[in-house]
Amino acid sequence: MAQAFARLGSKVHLLTRSSTLLPGEDADAVKVIHAALEKDGVKVFVNQVIESVDVTEKGKLVKSRSHIDQADRTDKAFTEILV
């Protein structure tokens, strides 16, 4: 779904708690899929934990952090969020 929205012109960020997009799948196949998503404009963030989502004047603010490095925190504002 992320790739489809990106191909239609949306800016797409894909966050996953896993260290890879498809845990348990062949690593080489996952690399191909990851590269294809990024080629189509999807920004992929692995090892992420969503801490909160708030509605602000800037949009929907997503606060996330790496579950590996607690100091690695990110705040991003989005127009829409798909779960």
Stockholm file with secondary structure:
# STOCKHOLM 1.0

chainA/1-83         MAQAFARLGSKVHLLTRSSTLLPGEDADAVKVIHAALEKDGVKVFVNQVIESVDVTEKGKLVKSRSHIDQADRTDKAFTEILV
#=GR chainA/1-83 SS CHHHHHHTTCCEEEECSSSSSSTTSCHHHHHHHHHHHHHTTEEEECSEEEEEEEEETTEEEEEEEESSCTTCEEEEEESCCCC
#=GC SS_cons        CHHHHHHTTCCEEEECSSSSSSTTSCHHHHHHHHHHHHHTTEEEECSEEEEEEEEETTEEEEEEEESSCTTCEEEEEESCCCC
//
